[in-house]
Amino acid sequence: MALNPMALLKMKDRLKVFNQEHPRVRQFFHKIKEEGLPEGSVLEMKVTLPDGSEQVTNIRVTRQDVETIQMIVKQVGSN
């Protein structure tokens, strides 16, 4: 699957804005990248909607998840 250079430029611009508006997110992912995400870790995601309702889910990281994350990090780092 080839990547569209124009789409990559647009994504780069959007990520710049996102990082400026939400600097703690970038810091969070940077810390996870530095410390690693070992098998057995639990990732939890929570969304709170304006009406106060919540959706929460989590996963326990498997060996395959670690490999997938490493592949993504390597791919993103090379672009």
mmCIF file of the N, C-alpha and C atoms, coordinates in Angstrom:
data_MODEL
# 
_entry.id   MODEL 
# 
loop_
_atom_site.group_PDB 
_atom_site.id 
_atom_site.type_symbol 
_atom_site.label_atom_id 
_atom_site.label_alt_id 
_atom_site.label_comp_id 
_atom_site.label_asym_id 
_atom_site.label_entity_id 
_atom_site.label_seq_id 
_atom_site.pdbx_PDB_ins_code 
_atom_site.Cartn_x 
_atom_site.Cartn_y 
_atom_site.Cartn_z 
_atom_site.occupancy 
_atom_site.B_iso_or_equiv 
_atom_site.pdbx_formal_charge 
_atom_site.auth_seq_id 
_atom_site.auth_comp_id 
_atom_site.auth_asym_id 
_atom_site.auth_atom_id 
_atom_site.pdbx_PDB_model_num 
ATOM 1   N N  . MET A 1 1  ? 0.845   -1.177  0.000  1.00 0.00 ? 1  MET A N  1 
ATOM 2   C CA . MET A 1 1  ? 0.000   0.000   0.000  1.00 0.00 ? 1  MET A CA 1 
ATOM 3   C C  . MET A 1 1  ? 0.892   1.242   0.000  1.00 0.00 ? 1  MET A C  1 
ATOM 4   N N  . ALA A 1 2  ? 0.786   2.045   -1.039 1.00 0.00 ? 2  ALA A N  1 
ATOM 5   C CA . ALA A 1 2  ? 1.579   3.270   -1.158 1.00 0.00 ? 2  ALA A CA 1 
ATOM 6   C C  . ALA A 1 2  ? 0.905   4.400   -0.391 1.00 0.00 ? 2  ALA A C  1 
ATOM 7   N N  . LEU A 1 3  ? 1.733   5.248   0.206  1.00 0.00 ? 3  LEU A N  1 
ATOM 8   C CA . LEU A 1 3  ? 1.215   6.399   0.925  1.00 0.00 ? 3  LEU A CA 1 
ATOM 9   C C  . LEU A 1 3  ? 1.179   7.612   0.008  1.00 0.00 ? 3  LEU A C  1 
ATOM 10  N N  . ASN A 1 4  ? 0.117   8.359   0.086  1.00 0.00 ? 4  ASN A N  1 
ATOM 11  C CA . ASN A 1 4  ? -0.053  9.564   -0.695 1.00 0.00 ? 4  ASN A CA 1 
ATOM 12  C C  . ASN A 1 4  ? 0.756   10.693  -0.050 1.00 0.00 ? 4  ASN A C  1 
ATOM 13  N N  . PRO A 1 5  ? 1.738   11.261  -0.761 1.00 0.00 ? 5  PRO A N  1 
ATOM 14  C CA . PRO A 1 5  ? 2.568   12.319  -0.178 1.00 0.00 ? 5  PRO A CA 1 
ATOM 15  C C  . PRO A 1 5  ? 1.750   13.529  0.290  1.00 0.00 ? 5  PRO A C  1 
ATOM 16  N N  . MET A 1 6  ? 0.716   13.885  -0.442 1.00 0.00 ? 6  MET A N  1 
ATOM 17  C CA . MET A 1 6  ? -0.119  15.027  -0.046 1.00 0.00 ? 6  MET A CA 1 
ATOM 18  C C  . MET A 1 6  ? -0.873  14.718  1.245  1.00 0.00 ? 6  MET A C  1 
ATOM 19  N N  . ALA A 1 7  ? -1.335  13.481  1.376  1.00 0.00 ? 7  ALA A N  1 
ATOM 20  C CA . ALA A 1 7  ? -2.031  13.090  2.597  1.00 0.00 ? 7  ALA A CA 1 
ATOM 21  C C  . ALA A 1 7  ? -1.067  13.115  3.784  1.00 0.00 ? 7  ALA A C  1 
ATOM 22  N N  . LEU A 1 8  ? 0.191   12.707  3.551  1.00 0.00 ? 8  LEU A N  1 
ATOM 23  C CA . LEU A 1 8  ? 1.191   12.748  4.619  1.00 0.00 ? 8  LEU A CA 1 
ATOM 24  C C  . LEU A 1 8  ? 1.473   14.179  5.061  1.00 0.00 ? 8  LEU A C  1 
ATOM 25  N N  . LEU A 1 9  ? 1.554   15.098  4.118  1.00 0.00 ? 9  LEU A N  1 
ATOM 26  C CA . LEU A 1 9  ? 1.780   16.502  4.469  1.00 0.00 ? 9  LEU A CA 1 
ATOM 27  C C  . LEU A 1 9  ? 0.606   17.060  5.265  1.00 0.00 ? 9  LEU A C  1 
ATOM 28  N N  . LYS A 1 10 ? -0.603  16.718  4.842  1.00 0.00 ? 10 LYS A N  1 
ATOM 29  C CA . LYS A 1 10 ? -1.792  17.177  5.564  1.00 0.00 ? 10 LYS A CA 1 
ATOM 30  C C  . LYS A 1 10 ? -1.807  16.602  6.977  1.00 0.00 ? 10 LYS A C  1 
ATOM 31  N N  . MET A 1 11 ? -1.459  15.305  7.112  1.00 0.00 ? 11 MET A N  1 
ATOM 32  C CA . MET A 1 11 ? -1.428  14.668  8.422  1.00 0.00 ? 11 MET A CA 1 
ATOM 33  C C  . MET A 1 11 ? -0.365  15.331  9.297  1.00 0.00 ? 11 MET A C  1 
ATOM 34  N N  . LYS A 1 12 ? 0.779   15.646  8.716  1.00 0.00 ? 12 LYS A N  1 
ATOM 35  C CA . LYS A 1 12 ? 1.847   16.298  9.468  1.00 0.00 ? 12 LYS A CA 1 
ATOM 36  C C  . LYS A 1 12 ? 1.369   17.639  10.022 1.00 0.00 ? 12 LYS A C  1 
ATOM 37  N N  . ASP A 1 13 ? 0.674   18.409  9.192  1.00 0.00 ? 13 ASP A N  1 
ATOM 38  C CA . ASP A 1 13 ? 0.142   19.696  9.638  1.00 0.00 ? 13 ASP A CA 1 
ATOM 39  C C  . ASP A 1 13 ? -0.886  19.520  10.754 1.00 0.00 ? 13 ASP A C  1 
ATOM 40  N N  . ARG A 1 14 ? -1.766  18.549  10.610 1.00 0.00 ? 14 ARG A N  1 
ATOM 41  C CA . ARG A 1 14 ? -2.792  18.290  11.626 1.00 0.00 ? 14 ARG A CA 1 
ATOM 42  C C  . ARG A 1 14 ? -2.160  17.827  12.928 1.00 0.00 ? 14 ARG A C  1 
ATOM 43  N N  . LEU A 1 15 ? -1.133  16.986  12.851 1.00 0.00 ? 15 LEU A N  1 
ATOM 44  C CA . LEU A 1 15 ? -0.462  16.519  14.061 1.00 0.00 ? 15 LEU A CA 1 
ATOM 45  C C  . LEU A 1 15 ? 0.240   17.672  14.775 1.00 0.00 ? 15 LEU A C  1 
ATOM 46  N N  . LYS A 1 16 ? 0.777   18.617  14.009 1.00 0.00 ? 16 LYS A N  1 
ATOM 47  C CA . LYS A 1 16 ? 1.419   19.786  14.610 1.00 0.00 ? 16 LYS A CA 1 
ATOM 48  C C  . LYS A 1 16 ? 0.403   20.579  15.430 1.00 0.00 ? 16 LYS A C  1 
ATOM 49  N N  . VAL A 1 17 ? -0.771  20.814  14.850 1.00 0.00 ? 17 VAL A N  1 
ATOM 50  C CA . VAL A 1 17 ? -1.834  21.534  15.555 1.00 0.00 ? 17 VAL A CA 1 
ATOM 51  C C  . VAL A 1 17 ? -2.275  20.744  16.779 1.00 0.00 ? 17 VAL A C  1 
ATOM 52  N N  . PHE A 1 18 ? -2.480  19.435  16.612 1.00 0.00 ? 18 PHE A N  1 
ATOM 53  C CA . PHE A 1 18 ? -2.907  18.580  17.730 1.00 0.00 ? 18 PHE A CA 1 
ATOM 54  C C  . PHE A 1 18 ? -1.887  18.647  18.867 1.00 0.00 ? 18 PHE A C  1 
ATOM 55  N N  . ASN A 1 19 ? -0.615  18.548  18.542 1.00 0.00 ? 19 ASN A N  1 
ATOM 56  C CA . ASN A 1 19 ? 0.439   18.594  19.562 1.00 0.00 ? 19 ASN A CA 1 
ATOM 57  C C  . ASN A 1 19 ? 0.488   19.941  20.276 1.00 0.00 ? 19 ASN A C  1 
ATOM 58  N N  . GLN A 1 20 ? 0.214   21.017  19.545 1.00 0.00 ? 20 GLN A N  1 
ATOM 59  C CA . GLN A 1 20 ? 0.183   22.339  20.166 1.00 0.00 ? 20 GLN A CA 1 
ATOM 60  C C  . GLN A 1 20 ? -1.001  22.478  21.118 1.00 0.00 ? 20 GLN A C  1 
ATOM 61  N N  . GLU A 1 21 ? -2.132  21.912  20.733 1.00 0.00 ? 21 GLU A N  1 
ATOM 62  C CA . GLU A 1 21 ? -3.343  22.026  21.550 1.00 0.00 ? 21 GLU A CA 1 
ATOM 63  C C  . GLU A 1 21 ? -3.378  21.036  22.709 1.00 0.00 ? 21 GLU A C  1 
ATOM 64  N N  . HIS A 1 22 ? -2.662  19.920  22.577 1.00 0.00 ? 22 HIS A N  1 
ATOM 65  C CA . HIS A 1 22 ? -2.702  18.857  23.581 1.00 0.00 ? 22 HIS A CA 1 
ATOM 66  C C  . HIS A 1 22 ? -1.292  18.335  23.882 1.00 0.00 ? 22 HIS A C  1 
ATOM 67  N N  . PRO A 1 23 ? -0.415  19.168  24.453 1.00 0.00 ? 23 PRO A N  1 
ATOM 68  C CA . PRO A 1 23 ? 0.988   18.774  24.648 1.00 0.00 ? 23 PRO A CA 1 
ATOM 69  C C  . PRO A 1 23 ? 1.161   17.579  25.580 1.00 0.00 ? 23 PRO A C  1 
ATOM 70  N N  . ARG A 1 24 ? 0.250   17.348  26.496 1.00 0.00 ? 24 ARG A N  1 
ATOM 71  C CA . ARG A 1 24 ? 0.407   16.228  27.428 1.00 0.00 ? 24 ARG A CA 1 
ATOM 72  C C  . ARG A 1 24 ? 0.262   14.881  26.726 1.00 0.00 ? 24 ARG A C  1 
ATOM 73  N N  . VAL A 1 25 ? -0.489  14.836  25.626 1.00 0.00 ? 25 VAL A N  1 
ATOM 74  C CA . VAL A 1 25 ? -0.644  13.574  24.887 1.00 0.00 ? 25 VAL A CA 1 
ATOM 75  C C  . VAL A 1 25 ? 0.693   13.152  24.299 1.00 0.00 ? 25 VAL A C  1 
ATOM 76  N N  . ARG A 1 26 ? 1.383   14.097  23.683 1.00 0.00 ? 26 ARG A N  1 
ATOM 77  C CA . ARG A 1 26 ? 2.697   13.789  23.092 1.00 0.00 ? 26 ARG A CA 1 
ATOM 78  C C  . ARG A 1 26 ? 3.683   13.358  24.181 1.00 0.00 ? 26 ARG A C  1 
ATOM 79  N N  . GLN A 1 27 ? 3.671   14.071  25.324 1.00 0.00 ? 27 GLN A N  1 
ATOM 80  C CA . GLN A 1 27 ? 4.548   13.711  26.439 1.00 0.00 ? 27 GLN A CA 1 
ATOM 81  C C  . GLN A 1 27 ? 4.248   12.299  26.922 1.00 0.00 ? 27 GLN A C  1 
ATOM 82  N N  . PHE A 1 28 ? 2.967   11.954  26.997 1.00 0.00 ? 28 PHE A N  1 
ATOM 83  C CA . PHE A 1 28 ? 2.556   10.622  27.433 1.00 0.00 ? 28 PHE A CA 1 
ATOM 84  C C  . PHE A 1 28 ? 3.123   9.545   26.505 1.00 0.00 ? 28 PHE A C  1 
ATOM 85  N N  . PHE A 1 29 ? 2.914   9.716   25.195 1.00 0.00 ? 29 PHE A N  1 
ATOM 86  C CA . PHE A 1 29 ? 3.396   8.711   24.247 1.00 0.00 ? 29 PHE A CA 1 
ATOM 87  C C  . PHE A 1 29 ? 4.922   8.660   24.202 1.00 0.00 ? 29 PHE A C  1 
ATOM 88  N N  . HIS A 1 30 ? 5.569   9.792   24.380 1.00 0.00 ? 30 HIS A N  1 
ATOM 89  C CA . HIS A 1 30 ? 7.032   9.808   24.414 1.00 0.00 ? 30 HIS A CA 1 
ATOM 90  C C  . HIS A 1 30 ? 7.540   8.991   25.606 1.00 0.00 ? 30 HIS A C  1 
ATOM 91  N N  . LYS A 1 31 ? 6.899   9.157   26.758 1.00 0.00 ? 31 LYS A N  1 
ATOM 92  C CA . LYS A 1 31 ? 7.301   8.415   27.944 1.00 0.00 ? 31 LYS A CA 1 
ATOM 93  C C  . LYS A 1 31 ? 7.087   6.904   27.743 1.00 0.00 ? 31 LYS A C  1 
ATOM 94  N N  . ILE A 1 32 ? 5.959   6.540   27.140 1.00 0.00 ? 32 ILE A N  1 
ATOM 95  C CA . ILE A 1 32 ? 5.698   5.122   26.863 1.00 0.00 ? 32 ILE A CA 1 
ATOM 96  C C  . ILE A 1 32 ? 6.742   4.578   25.891 1.00 0.00 ? 32 ILE A C  1 
ATOM 97  N N  . LYS A 1 33 ? 7.097   5.369   24.896 1.00 0.00 ? 33 LYS A N  1 
ATOM 98  C CA . LYS A 1 33 ? 8.115   4.932   23.931 1.00 0.00 ? 33 LYS A CA 1 
ATOM 99  C C  . LYS A 1 33 ? 9.449   4.700   24.626 1.00 0.00 ? 33 LYS A C  1 
ATOM 100 N N  . GLU A 1 34 ? 9.830   5.620   25.529 1.00 0.00 ? 34 GLU A N  1 
ATOM 101 C CA . GLU A 1 34 ? 11.101  5.491   26.246 1.00 0.00 ? 34 GLU A CA 1 
ATOM 102 C C  . GLU A 1 34 ? 11.113  4.282   27.176 1.00 0.00 ? 34 GLU A C  1 
ATOM 103 N N  . GLU A 1 35 ? 10.031  4.101   27.928 1.00 0.00 ? 35 GLU A N  1 
ATOM 104 C CA . GLU A 1 35 ? 9.987   3.051   28.942 1.00 0.00 ? 35 GLU A CA 1 
ATOM 105 C C  . GLU A 1 35 ? 9.570   1.702   28.377 1.00 0.00 ? 35 GLU A C  1 
ATOM 106 N N  . GLY A 1 36 ? 8.953   1.716   27.201 1.00 0.00 ? 36 GLY A N  1 
ATOM 107 C CA . GLY A 1 36 ? 8.478   0.485   26.605 1.00 0.00 ? 36 GLY A CA 1 
ATOM 108 C C  . GLY A 1 36 ? 7.097   0.129   27.112 1.00 0.00 ? 36 GLY A C  1 
ATOM 109 N N  . LEU A 1 37 ? 6.500   -0.824  26.460 1.00 0.00 ? 37 LEU A N  1 
ATOM 110 C CA . LEU A 1 37 ? 5.172   -1.305  26.825 1.00 0.00 ? 37 LEU A CA 1 
ATOM 111 C C  . LEU A 1 37 ? 5.245   -2.824  26.873 1.00 0.00 ? 37 LEU A C  1 
ATOM 112 N N  . PRO A 1 38 ? 5.670   -3.366  28.011 1.00 0.00 ? 38 PRO A N  1 
ATOM 113 C CA . PRO A 1 38 ? 5.910   -4.802  28.078 1.00 0.00 ? 38 PRO A CA 1 
ATOM 114 C C  . PRO A 1 38 ? 4.628   -5.632  28.046 1.00 0.00 ? 38 PRO A C  1 
ATOM 115 N N  . GLU A 1 39 ? 4.794   -6.857  27.601 1.00 0.00 ? 39 GLU A N  1 
ATOM 116 C CA . GLU A 1 39 ? 3.700   -7.822  27.626 1.00 0.00 ? 39 GLU A CA 1 
ATOM 117 C C  . GLU A 1 39 ? 3.131   -7.883  29.042 1.00 0.00 ? 39 GLU A C  1 
ATOM 118 N N  . GLY A 1 40 ? 1.816   -7.933  29.138 1.00 0.00 ? 40 GLY A N  1 
ATOM 119 C CA . GLY A 1 40 ? 1.157   -7.977  30.432 1.00 0.00 ? 40 GLY A CA 1 
ATOM 120 C C  . GLY A 1 40 ? 0.675   -6.623  30.914 1.00 0.00 ? 40 GLY A C  1 
ATOM 121 N N  . SER A 1 41 ? 1.155   -5.541  30.279 1.00 0.00 ? 41 SER A N  1 
ATOM 122 C CA . SER A 1 41 ? 0.661   -4.200  30.614 1.00 0.00 ? 41 SER A CA 1 
ATOM 123 C C  . SER A 1 41 ? -0.816  -4.111  30.243 1.00 0.00 ? 41 SER A C  1 
ATOM 124 N N  . VAL A 1 42 ? -1.534  -3.223  30.909 1.00 0.00 ? 42 VAL A N  1 
ATOM 125 C CA . VAL A 1 42 ? -2.948  -3.011  30.600 1.00 0.00 ? 42 VAL A CA 1 
ATOM 126 C C  . VAL A 1 42 ? -3.120  -1.601  30.050 1.00 0.00 ? 42 VAL A C  1 
ATOM 127 N N  . LEU A 1 43 ? -3.702  -1.516  28.856 1.00 0.00 ? 43 LEU A N  1 
ATOM 128 C CA . LEU A 1 43 ? -4.049  -0.232  28.256 1.00 0.00 ? 43 LEU A CA 1 
ATOM 129 C C  . LEU A 1 43 ? -5.533  0.003   28.494 1.00 0.00 ? 43 LEU A C  1 
ATOM 130 N N  . GLU A 1 44 ? -5.871  1.171   29.017 1.00 0.00 ? 44 GLU A N  1 
ATOM 131 C CA . GLU A 1 44 ? -7.267  1.503   29.251 1.00 0.00 ? 44 GLU A CA 1 
ATOM 132 C C  . GLU A 1 44 ? -7.601  2.790   28.527 1.00 0.00 ? 44 GLU A C  1 
ATOM 133 N N  . MET A 1 45 ? -8.750  2.793   27.874 1.00 0.00 ? 45 MET A N  1 
ATOM 134 C CA . MET A 1 45 ? -9.231  3.981   27.195 1.00 0.00 ? 45 MET A CA 1 
ATOM 135 C C  . MET A 1 45 ? -10.585 4.354   27.773 1.00 0.00 ? 45 MET A C  1 
ATOM 136 N N  . LYS A 1 46 ? -10.759 5.642   28.018 1.00 0.00 ? 46 LYS A N  1 
ATOM 137 C CA . LYS A 1 46 ? -12.016 6.135   28.584 1.00 0.00 ? 46 LYS A CA 1 
ATOM 138 C C  . LYS A 1 46 ? -12.420 7.393   27.836 1.00 0.00 ? 46 LYS A C  1 
ATOM 139 N N  . VAL A 1 47 ? -13.686 7.443   27.441 1.00 0.00 ? 47 VAL A N  1 
ATOM 140 C CA . VAL A 1 47 ? -14.249 8.618   26.792 1.00 0.00 ? 47 VAL A CA 1 
ATOM 141 C C  . VAL A 1 47 ? -15.422 9.085   27.644 1.00 0.00 ? 47 VAL A C  1 
ATOM 142 N N  . THR A 1 48 ? -15.389 10.366  28.036 1.00 0.00 ? 48 THR A N  1 
ATOM 143 C CA . THR A 1 48 ? -16.499 10.976  28.751 1.00 0.00 ? 48 THR A CA 1 
ATOM 144 C C  . THR A 1 48 ? -17.156 11.974  27.816 1.00 0.00 ? 48 THR A C  1 
ATOM 145 N N  . LEU A 1 49 ? -18.412 11.743  27.490 1.00 0.00 ? 49 LEU A N  1 
ATOM 146 C CA . LEU A 1 49 ? -19.148 12.607  26.582 1.00 0.00 ? 49 LEU A CA 1 
ATOM 147 C C  . LEU A 1 49 ? -19.663 13.841  27.318 1.00 0.00 ? 49 LEU A C  1 
ATOM 148 N N  . PRO A 1 50 ? -20.033 14.880  26.570 1.00 0.00 ? 50 PRO A N  1 
ATOM 149 C CA . PRO A 1 50 ? -20.525 16.102  27.220 1.00 0.00 ? 50 PRO A CA 1 
ATOM 150 C C  . PRO A 1 50 ? -21.701 15.870  28.168 1.00 0.00 ? 50 PRO A C  1 
ATOM 151 N N  . ASP A 1 51 ? -22.505 14.844  27.903 1.00 0.00 ? 51 ASP A N  1 
ATOM 152 C CA . ASP A 1 51 ? -23.646 14.579  28.784 1.00 0.00 ? 51 ASP A CA 1 
ATOM 153 C C  . ASP A 1 51 ? -23.256 13.809  30.041 1.00 0.00 ? 51 ASP A C  1 
ATOM 154 N N  . GLY A 1 52 ? -21.954 13.502  30.180 1.00 0.00 ? 52 GLY A N  1 
ATOM 155 C CA . GLY A 1 52 ? -21.461 12.803  31.361 1.00 0.00 ? 52 GLY A CA 1 
ATOM 156 C C  . GLY A 1 52 ? -21.398 11.295  31.222 1.00 0.00 ? 52 GLY A C  1 
ATOM 157 N N  . SER A 1 53 ? -21.973 10.753  30.153 1.00 0.00 ? 53 SER A N  1 
ATOM 158 C CA . SER A 1 53 ? -21.899 9.303   29.962 1.00 0.00 ? 53 SER A CA 1 
ATOM 159 C C  . SER A 1 53 ? -20.475 8.900   29.600 1.00 0.00 ? 53 SER A C  1 
ATOM 160 N N  . GLU A 1 54 ? -20.104 7.683   29.954 1.00 0.00 ? 54 GLU A N  1 
ATOM 161 C CA . GLU A 1 54 ? -18.728 7.212   29.758 1.00 0.00 ? 54 GLU A CA 1 
ATOM 162 C C  . GLU A 1 54 ? -18.699 5.886   29.017 1.00 0.00 ? 54 GLU A C  1 
ATOM 163 N N  . GLN A 1 55 ? -17.659 5.713   28.258 1.00 0.00 ? 55 GLN A N  1 
ATOM 164 C CA . GLN A 1 55 ? -17.343 4.439   27.616 1.00 0.00 ? 55 GLN A CA 1 
ATOM 165 C C  . GLN A 1 55 ? -15.917 4.098   28.010 1.00 0.00 ? 55 GLN A C  1 
ATOM 166 N N  . VAL A 1 56 ? -15.707 2.894   28.534 1.00 0.00 ? 56 VAL A N  1 
ATOM 167 C CA . VAL A 1 56 ? -14.387 2.474   28.986 1.00 0.00 ? 56 VAL A CA 1 
ATOM 168 C C  . VAL A 1 56 ? -14.106 1.083   28.435 1.00 0.00 ? 56 VAL A C  1 
ATOM 169 N N  . THR A 1 57 ? -12.876 0.880   27.993 1.00 0.00 ? 57 THR A N  1 
ATOM 170 C CA . THR A 1 57 ? -12.435 -0.443  27.578 1.00 0.00 ? 57 THR A CA 1 
ATOM 171 C C  . THR A 1 57 ? -10.956 -0.585  27.905 1.00 0.00 ? 57 THR A C  1 
ATOM 172 N N  . ASN A 1 58 ? -10.480 -1.818  27.962 1.00 0.00 ? 58 ASN A N  1 
ATOM 173 C CA . ASN A 1 58 ? -9.051  -2.026  28.197 1.00 0.00 ? 58 ASN A CA 1 
ATOM 174 C C  . ASN A 1 58 ? -8.614  -3.321  27.538 1.00 0.00 ? 58 ASN A C  1 
ATOM 175 N N  . ILE A 1 59 ? -7.313  -3.418  27.338 1.00 0.00 ? 59 ILE A N  1 
ATOM 176 C CA . ILE A 1 59 ? -6.722  -4.658  26.814 1.00 0.00 ? 59 ILE A CA 1 
ATOM 177 C C  . ILE A 1 59 ? -5.462  -4.965  27.607 1.00 0.00 ? 59 ILE A C  1 
ATOM 178 N N  . ARG A 1 60 ? -5.179  -6.241  27.760 1.00 0.00 ? 60 ARG A N  1 
ATOM 179 C CA . ARG A 1 60 ? -3.901  -6.667  28.323 1.00 0.00 ? 60 ARG A CA 1 
ATOM 180 C C  . ARG A 1 60 ? -2.980  -6.934  27.136 1.00 0.00 ? 60 ARG A C  1 
ATOM 181 N N  . VAL A 1 61 ? -1.834  -6.271  27.114 1.00 0.00 ? 61 VAL A N  1 
ATOM 182 C CA . VAL A 1 61 ? -0.903  -6.324  25.996 1.00 0.00 ? 61 VAL A CA 1 
ATOM 183 C C  . VAL A 1 61 ? -0.293  -7.721  25.881 1.00 0.00 ? 61 VAL A C  1 
ATOM 184 N N  . THR A 1 62 ? -0.379  -8.280  24.672 1.00 0.00 ? 62 THR A N  1 
ATOM 185 C CA . THR A 1 62 ? 0.195   -9.593  24.381 1.00 0.00 ? 62 THR A CA 1 
ATOM 186 C C  . THR A 1 62 ? 1.531   -9.429  23.653 1.00 0.00 ? 62 THR A C  1 
ATOM 187 N N  . ARG A 1 63 ? 2.233   -10.514 23.471 1.00 0.00 ? 63 ARG A N  1 
ATOM 188 C CA . ARG A 1 63 ? 3.497   -10.494 22.723 1.00 0.00 ? 63 ARG A CA 1 
ATOM 189 C C  . ARG A 1 63 ? 3.259   -9.984  21.301 1.00 0.00 ? 63 ARG A C  1 
ATOM 190 N N  . GLN A 1 64 ? 2.157   -10.424 20.681 1.00 0.00 ? 64 GLN A N  1 
ATOM 191 C CA . GLN A 1 64 ? 1.827   -9.970  19.329 1.00 0.00 ? 64 GLN A CA 1 
ATOM 192 C C  . GLN A 1 64 ? 1.557   -8.465  19.309 1.00 0.00 ? 64 GLN A C  1 
ATOM 193 N N  . ASP A 1 65 ? 0.905   -7.942  20.358 1.00 0.00 ? 65 ASP A N  1 
ATOM 194 C CA . ASP A 1 65 ? 0.657   -6.499  20.442 1.00 0.00 ? 65 ASP A CA 1 
ATOM 195 C C  . ASP A 1 65 ? 1.976   -5.736  20.499 1.00 0.00 ? 65 ASP A C  1 
ATOM 196 N N  . VAL A 1 66 ? 2.915   -6.231  21.287 1.00 0.00 ? 66 VAL A N  1 
ATOM 197 C CA . VAL A 1 66 ? 4.229   -5.576  21.413 1.00 0.00 ? 66 VAL A CA 1 
ATOM 198 C C  . VAL A 1 66 ? 4.901   -5.536  20.049 1.00 0.00 ? 66 VAL A C  1 
ATOM 199 N N  . GLU A 1 67 ? 4.855   -6.641  19.313 1.00 0.00 ? 67 GLU A N  1 
ATOM 200 C CA . GLU A 1 67 ? 5.464   -6.692  17.988 1.00 0.00 ? 67 GLU A CA 1 
ATOM 201 C C  . GLU A 1 67 ? 4.786   -5.714  17.032 1.00 0.00 ? 67 GLU A C  1 
ATOM 202 N N  . THR A 1 68 ? 3.457   -5.639  17.094 1.00 0.00 ? 68 THR A N  1 
ATOM 203 C CA . THR A 1 68 ? 2.713   -4.725  16.233 1.00 0.00 ? 68 THR A CA 1 
ATOM 204 C C  . THR A 1 68 ? 3.067   -3.279  16.548 1.00 0.00 ? 68 THR A C  1 
ATOM 205 N N  . ILE A 1 69 ? 3.126   -2.936  17.822 1.00 0.00 ? 69 ILE A N  1 
ATOM 206 C CA . ILE A 1 69 ? 3.478   -1.578  18.228 1.00 0.00 ? 69 ILE A CA 1 
ATOM 207 C C  . ILE A 1 69 ? 4.887   -1.234  17.761 1.00 0.00 ? 69 ILE A C  1 
ATOM 208 N N  . GLN A 1 70 ? 5.820   -2.180  17.893 1.00 0.00 ? 70 GLN A N  1 
ATOM 209 C CA . GLN A 1 70 ? 7.190   -1.939  17.440 1.00 0.00 ? 70 GLN A CA 1 
ATOM 210 C C  . GLN A 1 70 ? 7.233   -1.698  15.932 1.00 0.00 ? 70 GLN A C  1 
ATOM 211 N N  . MET A 1 71 ? 6.429   -2.442  15.178 1.00 0.00 ? 71 MET A N  1 
ATOM 212 C CA . MET A 1 71 ? 6.369   -2.249  13.727 1.00 0.00 ? 71 MET A CA 1 
ATOM 213 C C  . MET A 1 71 ? 5.832   -0.862  13.387 1.00 0.00 ? 71 MET A C  1 
ATOM 214 N N  . ILE A 1 72 ? 4.790   -0.422  14.095 1.00 0.00 ? 72 ILE A N  1 
ATOM 215 C CA . ILE A 1 72 ? 4.201   0.891   13.839 1.00 0.00 ? 72 ILE A CA 1 
ATOM 216 C C  . ILE A 1 72 ? 5.199   1.985   14.158 1.00 0.00 ? 72 ILE A C  1 
ATOM 217 N N  . VAL A 1 73 ? 5.853   1.880   15.318 1.00 0.00 ? 73 VAL A N  1 
ATOM 218 C CA . VAL A 1 73 ? 6.835   2.884   15.726 1.00 0.00 ? 73 VAL A CA 1 
ATOM 219 C C  . VAL A 1 73 ? 7.964   2.962   14.701 1.00 0.00 ? 73 VAL A C  1 
ATOM 220 N N  . LYS A 1 74 ? 8.429   1.816   14.232 1.00 0.00 ? 74 LYS A N  1 
ATOM 221 C CA . LYS A 1 74 ? 9.498   1.792   13.240 1.00 0.00 ? 74 LYS A CA 1 
ATOM 222 C C  . LYS A 1 74 ? 9.049   2.441   11.945 1.00 0.00 ? 74 LYS A C  1 
ATOM 223 N N  . GLN A 1 75 ? 7.829   2.146   11.502 1.00 0.00 ? 75 GLN A N  1 
ATOM 224 C CA . GLN A 1 75 ? 7.298   2.714   10.257 1.00 0.00 ? 75 GLN A CA 1 
ATOM 225 C C  . GLN A 1 75 ? 7.105   4.219   10.388 1.00 0.00 ? 75 GLN A C  1 
ATOM 226 N N  . VAL A 1 76 ? 6.535   4.663   11.492 1.00 0.00 ? 76 VAL A N  1 
ATOM 227 C CA . VAL A 1 76 ? 6.294   6.095   11.680 1.00 0.00 ? 76 VAL A CA 1 
ATOM 228 C C  . VAL A 1 76 ? 7.615   6.832   11.796 1.00 0.00 ? 76 VAL A C  1 
ATOM 229 N N  . GLY A 1 77 ? 8.584   6.214   12.447 1.00 0.00 ? 77 GLY A N  1 
ATOM 230 C CA . GLY A 1 77 ? 9.896   6.842   12.607 1.00 0.00 ? 77 GLY A CA 1 
ATOM 231 C C  . GLY A 1 77 ? 10.647  6.982   11.302 1.00 0.00 ? 77 GLY A C  1 
ATOM 232 N N  . SER A 1 78 ? 10.334  6.135   10.316 1.00 0.00 ? 78 SER A N  1 
ATOM 233 C CA . SER A 1 78 ? 11.064  6.187   9.044  1.00 0.00 ? 78 SER A CA 1 
ATOM 234 C C  . SER A 1 78 ? 10.445  7.165   8.060  1.00 0.00 ? 78 SER A C  1 
ATOM 235 N N  . ASN A 1 79 ? 9.292   7.718   8.382  1.00 0.00 ? 79 ASN A N  1 
ATOM 236 C CA . ASN A 1 79 ? 8.626   8.686   7.482  1.00 0.00 ? 79 ASN A CA 1 
ATOM 237 C C  . ASN A 1 79 ? 8.884   10.091  7.911  1.00 0.00 ? 79 ASN A C  1 
# 
